[in-house]
Amino acid sequence: MFTKEGYWDVVPKIKSISFPVRGKFQVDLQDGRSVVMPISAFPSLKKVPTKERKNWYLIGGGVSWDSCPEVIHIEQILGDYNKFAHEA
């Protein structure tokens, strides 16, 4: 029998953003998970001045900054679900 453990039925939503160490970007999700990744994976974010990075805002399921022309969406953080989804 297949048991749905973990975050199977959870739709991930961004709760907060931080920059815990130089060159890293942390996304905390509403369900309690945290993802830390290199800023280098997001060239548009890398262009945001360090002092302005704390001034993020949520916009439609993603996050952005006034000085950033892009919105970073949850799919860009967690990856394309269809490419790694478990086939039952």
N, C-alpha and C positions, 0 to 999 in steps of 0.2 A: 504494500500500500504506500502511496506517495504522500508524504507529510509536507505541508507548506510551512517551512520554518524560515526564520530570518525576515527579510523585507520583501517577500514575494508580492504582496498586494499593496505595497506602499508606493505612492507617487512621490518621487523626490522633489522637495522644494527647498530653495535656498533660504536660510535663516540669517546668516551673517558671513562676512568676509574679513579676513585678517592677513597680515604678512608677518608670520612668526619669526622668520629668519631671513637674512638677505638672500634674494633670488628665489624665494618660495612664496606661494600663494595658497592660503587655506580657505576652504569653503566648508562652513558648518551647515548641515541640513536640519530641517525641522524635526526629523525623526531621530536625531541624536548622532548620526554619522558625521564624520569629518573626513575631508579629502585634502591632502597636501600635494601640490604639484609644482614643477618649476615654472616660473614666470616666462621663461624662454619659449614655452609651448603656446604662449599667447602674445604674439608680436605687437598687437594693438595695445595691450596692457603694459607691455614693456616700455612703450613710449609715454605713458602717463608719468609725470614727475612724481618722485617718491613722496614728497610732501602732500600731494593731492590724492594719493591712493586710498587714504582713509575716508575720503569723501565719496564713497560709492552709494549707489541707490538701486533698488530693485525695480525692474521694468518687465512686466509680462513674463514671469518665469525665468528671467535672466538677471544679469547684473551689469551695470555700466557706470561710467564716470563722466562728468561734464566735459573733460578734455579728451575723451575717448569716442571715436566715431562708431565703435562697434558695441554690440550687446553680446556678452558671453552667456550662452544658454547652458542649461543643465546637461544637455546631451554632449556638449563640448567638454564638460568636466568628467562625466561618468562614461562616455563613449556611446556608440550606437548600439542600443539594446538588441536590435535585430541581428547584429553580428556576433553577439556572445550569448544570446538567450539559450537556455537549456531546452532541448527538445524532449518532451515527455513521451 
